[in-house]
């Protein structure tokens, strides 16, 4: 079974992907930097969770 993510993480990630569709790649490190630039995320853990979810979605979409 996979790791469960909260709806706030999923919502934030999906909003970022809709607003900036071509900004994210299959690489977590790059996505982590983009999330930090594009969104005002309070903590490092939350930023990483959002970037990880975006990475997962990008990998499964392409």
Phi, psi and omega in degrees: 000142182276175180282138181272132178249146181288161181293332179292324177293314180296317181297314180298317181295316181293323176296317178297320180292328177286319181289319184233073188293330185261008184274340189254147183236188178276000183258124182300316184299319179292319180295325179298317178293320180294319178298319179296323180287316190273335184235152176266089182261133186290318186235161179293321180296317179295318177301316181293324178294318178294314180297321178295319178293320177298316180300317179298316181293320180295317180296322182282337182279330186258000000 
